[in-house]
Amino acid sequence: MLYIIAVIINIALSLLEYSVIIECVCSYLPQLCESRFYMAISKLNAPFLNPLRKLLNRISPGLPVDISPLLLVIIAGIIRRLI
């Protein structure tokens, strides 16, 4: 039973990593920024990225680059390896 839960969590974290990477790539393409696909991915990732953005804003306000997606991918990767 625990193995099945671990596999499900592993798959969910992998999907989260991929969706964050896809959102980052799409954000550099202006045509995709207004698409429904980008909006859906952005809404799915927002609950995970917004707390990291607030934390990073407290640590270093005025940071010119948003590194919260990179931080989220690293955290998800660490959790996946621990499971």
N, C-alpha and C positions, 0 to 999 in steps of 0.2 A: 504493500500500500504506500509506504513512504517513497519507494522507488518511482511509482507513478506520479506522485506529487512533485518529486524532484524533477522528473522529466517535463512535466507541465510548466513548472517555474522556469526551467532552462529554455524551453521553447518560447515562453512569453518574454523573457529577457532578450532572447535573440531577435524576436520580432521588434521589440522596442529599440534595440541597437540599429537594426536595419531601417526602421522608420525614421529615426533621428538622422541617420546618414542621408536618406532620401530627401528629407526636409531640407537639410543643409545644401545639398546639390541643387534642389529645385529653387532655393532662395536666390541663387546666383543667376537664374534664368528668368528674365522678366515676364516672358510669356506664360510660364508655369505658376508664377506667384498669384495670379488671379484665377487659376483653375479650381474646379471643385475638388480635384484630387489633392492639391496642395492644401486647400482649406481643411479638408478632412484629416489629413495627416497632422497638420498644425494643431487642430483641436484635440486630437488624440495625444499628442506629445505635450501639450500645454500643462497638464497637471503635474508632469514630471519636471519640466524645464523651469516653470515659474518659481518654485521654491529655490532652485539653484541660482536663478537670476537674482532673486532677492538677497540670498546669502552672499553672492559675489559682489552685489552692490554695496552691502555693508562692509565687506572686507576691503574692497578697493573701489570706492565710488568714482564714477567717471571713466571707467575702463573703456577704451575705444573699441575693443573687439569683444563680442559675445562668445565666451568660451564655455558657456553652460552645456551646449550639446556635446562637446568633447569631454567635459567632466561627467556627464550622464553616461556616455558610452564607457568610460573607464570604470565608473562605479558598477554599472551593470555587468561588465566583464569580470570584475573582481567577485561580485556575488555569484555569477555563474561558475566560476572556478572553485568557490568555497562549497558549492552544493554538490 
